[in-house]
Amino acid sequence: YEYRERIRKELDNAVDFWLKYSHDTIYGGFFTCIGRDGKVYDELKYVWLQGRQVWMYCRLYRTMDRFRKPEILEAAKAGGAFLRKFARVSSGQWKCAFCLTRDGKAVKIQRTIFSECFYIMAIDELGRVLGDKDMQLEAEQLMEQLIYWVKEDSSGLGRPQLPGDVPTNSMAVPMMLLCLVQQLTDGRGQEVVHKYRELASWCVQQILQHIQRDGTAILENVSPEGAELPGCQGRLQNPGHALEAGWFLLQVSAEQGDAELRQTAINKFVELPYQKGWDKEHGGLFYFLDVDGHCPTQLEWSMKLWWPHCEALIAFLMAYSQTKKPELLETFSQVYEYTFNHFPDAKNGEWFGYLTQEGKVTLDFKGGPFKGTLMWRLKYDKERHPAEEFALSCGLECNGQQ
């Protein structure tokens, strides 16, 4: 009961914060650089976060009765219109900007697929709410372009093929594509499911390649063939990403009734990264680790970020719901206690995102280039125990790597 009430309160507070402070009523879209007290400290608009906020509003509106409010729908529509008008950097091309000015001029492009991924999630979910088939078609067309960039030819991303650049399977890519498959197929007919079945299987196999060192480690980057890479890049561990992959795989295993995949997901992508990544002295999950114990080269490696803890809550509660093993619920409770004792801002609402290793707030803004709406990835089922509303509605960010 305590979990349920706190979870409901945090969800309501997070939504209220963004409804109150983030809407740009002049140019459309959302302010995402928002300080501790809700004041906008930078008017740049980040496409990742624009897409996530549209998605969040739409999913809340579509699936939860208490959020079926006109102001939420209108904000989602305005955000979607801003995205569709300005996110794509040139007419007739699919590449999206990473960052826009307040009035929609492109500032920066990333040579990755992630702006496009969140664009797809936003317009697909908005299309569901509005019953707009053109939006669904646009989402599927952009999805085909992403698949081509990832599996066939990445030159359209603008990344030059340099002689020293080692081909890499970065776990973020198949994870994100698998997330999009789940978005585009959820609740739709077998024709759509069949369309993406091969891609879903490819994503699962790509993720499983990251099980390394005879099953004792999940590495963030491996070769396209699944071999360990040399140097810091090859030794890098990202506990939050591994946990995120774990609950993605658990979704697939539940949909397919695949007991072996479920066990692998729990053992290797849920329990193992928690065991390796939990700070036994101060509590909380490290951001990055080196599998051989060297100091990671990422300057923020020892910080405690909100999103890995949200991933852990999702993963452990989902694992428990599928197995009923009490030790999984116990770990959920441990992560819950750390998370709710450190990240929420009781005075101003929403959550802080960035703590020191010792658990003190080091960056006190509520939104920035990578941190946006806390509750952006809501997975809600009316039949689910209400405590799962939090674990399956917590937000995350990708790791912010360019």
Order of alpha helices (4+ residues) and beta strands (2+ residues): alpha-beta-beta-beta-alpha-alpha-beta-beta-alpha-alpha-beta-alpha-alpha-alpha-beta-beta-beta-alpha-beta-alpha-alpha-alpha-beta-beta-alpha-alpha-beta-beta-alpha
